[in-house]
Amino acid sequence: MKTLGVIFSNIHDKEINELTSLRTLASIPFGGRYRLIDFVLSNMVNSGIGRVGVITKTNYQSLMDHLGSGKHWDLSRKNGGLMLLPPYGVGDRSLYKSRFDAICGIRNFLSRSDEDYVVMSDCDTVCNFNFADAVEKHVEKNADITVIVHKTDAGKLCKQMRTAVEYDKDMRVTKVSNSDKLTGEKSVLTNMFVVSRRFLLRLIENADELGYTSFSRDVLVRGCKDYHIYAYVYDGYFASIDSLANYYARSLELLDKNKRDELFRKDGADIYTKVRDSAPASFARTAKVRNSLIADGCEIEGEVSGSILFRGVKVKKGAVITDSIVFQDSEVGEDSRLNCVIADKQVQILGGRLLSGHPTHPYYIAKNTVI
């Protein structure tokens, strides 16, 4: 079944604005060597999707640098492949204001495609998911829309607006509700969808007549009775990155080998990223490293515990890093101590500094900062 991929790179930027002030949500570093877009893009490639459009908006220079021609995901092709779509809405050609506005802005891209189905996804979803089975169920049910849901204890989620989905024994969606007060086990929307392309084009063509401005409110919530909307339950590892504290917690979860294996080695499906030919990490005789992810190119002379260090990080002699995340090419000076810290790219922490946050409120250091 021919399927088209559409990725929204900026939809939830405001929810984690510390990390998105200079980059898109899609290009936020994650897991020591990846970017958030790597997960959804790899999922699509592993599902046999050969044409993927990435809808941009603002701050997408780093995203362009990371994706390049798409060759690292086998998407550098003469026909199909990876396409960056312009950040314009409809009408006055202004920046889009909602998911539905973004979809309307790629009408020509959808019209020129010949795939029967469209897989749409945000970039705040970290999982290893093969869309092929969801597309197959979508076809079997003759559905207009299939929403991918994940069952979870809503009481443990960040108290932000969530979309809960209810469905009958045939998986036909009966109710969709948005609330920040969900409790108990709920089937929560993952912001991943399978949509019939012709149906999506009809929605766009009739948007003004129907008064549609929001995909969630107008299409999903109001459309349960009018459209054939079905649910597909994904039960594997799933993380939604929707706040700085949540980013911190979900990142350090990867220090658990079981969760790391479930994300990166599920059914032999790899997560791909841009390859850099860096030297291996080096560890001096004074280095002490425990339960940490250390990327290539790091130079460790001090102590690192329960932390994630991206490529090219330097930890000087006597420095101690615990429960922290340090982005690419940052340096921690001699005898400095970091606890519950997120240091962005190219941060320089001079010697003798003491910086600490809390697991529920990590201390964030902006890119290129010198402390």
Secondary structure, 3 states (H helix, E strand, C coil): CCEEEEEECCCCHHHHHHHHCCCCHHHCEECCCEEHHHHHHHHHHHCCCCEEEEECCCCCHHHHHHHCCCHHHCCCCCCCEEEEECCCCCCCCCCCCCHHHHHHHCHHHHHHCCCCEEEEEECCEEECCCHHHHHHHHHHCCCCEEEEEEEEEHHHCCCCCEEEEEECCCCEEEEEEEECCCCCEEEEEEEEEEEEHHHHHHHHHCHHHHCCCCHHHHHHHCCCCCCCEEEEECCCCEEECCCHHHHHHHHHHHHCHHHHHHHHCHHHCCCCCCCCCCCCCEECCCCEEECCEECCCCEECCEEECCEECCCCEECCCCEEECCEECCCCEECCCCEEECEEECCCCEECCCCEEECECCECEEECCCCEC
